[in-house]
Amino acid sequence: MQSKVENPRKRGGKPKGSPKTGGRQAGTPNKATGAARLAFAAFVDNNADKLQEWLDAIATNDKHGPKVAFDCLMQVAEFHVPKLARTEVVGVEDEPVKHIHEHSFLD
């Protein structure tokens, strides 16, 4: 009969299933990401005229063309203006979607 070898990293700590404590609160922005976004936004703002020149050069280049210039612009825009999350509305088939408001001014 083999004896079970305990993983030394699993000794101590809190019991499995207990709630998380400590750390950042949900929704707290990451400071490094925020600083990087601000720096990138400042770079784009301070180089808007150059950015237009660069995009024009890419668009008129025989090797690249307007599609590549547009793709470059979209890649830059993702850092400056983040994409919105997609939301899916799900309901019962063949029935209208019911909107439930937490507070109603009509009550």
C-alpha positions in Angstrom: 0.0 0.0 0.0 1.4 3.4 -1.0 1.2 6.3 1.3 -0.2 9.5 -0.1 2.4 12.2 -0.4 1.1 15.6 0.5 1.9 18.6 -1.8 4.0 20.9 0.4 2.3 24.0 -1.2 -1.1 22.9 -0.1 -0.3 22.9 3.7 -1.9 25.6 5.7 -3.9 28.3 4.1 -7.7 28.6 4.3 -10.1 25.8 3.8 -11.3 25.0 0.3 -14.5 26.9 -0.6 -14.0 29.7 1.9 -14.6 33.2 0.5 -11.7 35.3 -0.9 -10.2 37.9 1.4 -7.7 40.6 0.7 -6.4 41.8 -2.6 -7.9 44.5 -4.9 -11.7 45.0 -4.9 -13.5 44.0 -8.1 -13.5 46.8 -10.6 -10.4 48.5 -9.3 -8.4 49.7 -12.3 -4.9 48.5 -12.8 -2.5 51.4 -12.3 0.1 50.3 -14.8 -2.5 49.8 -17.5 -4.1 53.2 -16.8 -0.7 54.9 -17.0 0.1 53.1 -20.3 -3.2 54.2 -21.7 -2.6 57.8 -20.7 0.9 57.7 -22.2 -0.3 56.3 -25.4 -3.1 58.8 -25.6 -0.7 61.6 -25.1 1.6 60.2 -27.8 -1.3 60.0 -30.3 -2.5 63.5 -29.4 1.0 65.0 -29.8 1.6 63.2 -33.1 -1.7 63.5 -34.8 -0.2 65.4 -37.8 2.6 62.8 -38.1 0.1 59.9 -37.8 -1.8 61.3 -40.7 1.4 61.6 -42.8 2.3 58.0 -41.9 -1.2 56.7 -42.8 -1.1 58.6 -46.1 2.4 57.1 -46.9 1.1 53.6 -46.1 -2.1 54.1 -48.1 -0.3 55.3 -51.2 2.4 52.6 -51.0 2.1 50.1 -53.8 3.0 47.2 -51.5 0.5 48.1 -48.7 -2.4 50.3 -49.9 -5.4 51.9 -48.2 -6.6 48.6 -46.5 -3.3 48.3 -44.6 -3.5 52.0 -43.6 -7.0 51.5 -42.3 -6.0 48.4 -40.4 -3.1 50.4 -38.8 -5.5 53.2 -37.8 -7.9 50.6 -36.2 -5.0 49.1 -34.2 -4.0 52.5 -32.9 -7.6 53.4 -32.1 -8.0 50.2 -30.0 -5.4 51.6 -27.5 -6.9 55.1 -27.5 -10.6 54.2 -27.6 -11.3 50.8 -26.1 -13.7 48.4 -27.8 -17.1 48.1 -26.2 -18.1 44.7 -24.8 -20.8 42.9 -26.7 -24.0 42.1 -24.9 -26.4 39.4 -25.8 -30.0 39.6 -24.9 -31.6 36.2 -24.2 -35.2 35.5 -23.7 -37.8 32.7 -24.1 -38.3 31.7 -27.7 -41.2 33.4 -29.5 -41.9 35.7 -26.5 -41.1 39.4 -26.2 -38.2 40.4 -24.0 -39.4 41.7 -20.7 -37.5 44.7 -19.2 -37.4 44.6 -15.4 -36.6 47.9 -13.8 -35.3 48.0 -10.2 -36.9 51.4 -9.6 -40.0 52.6 -11.4 -41.1 56.2 -11.4 -44.6 55.0 -12.4 -45.3 53.1 -9.2 
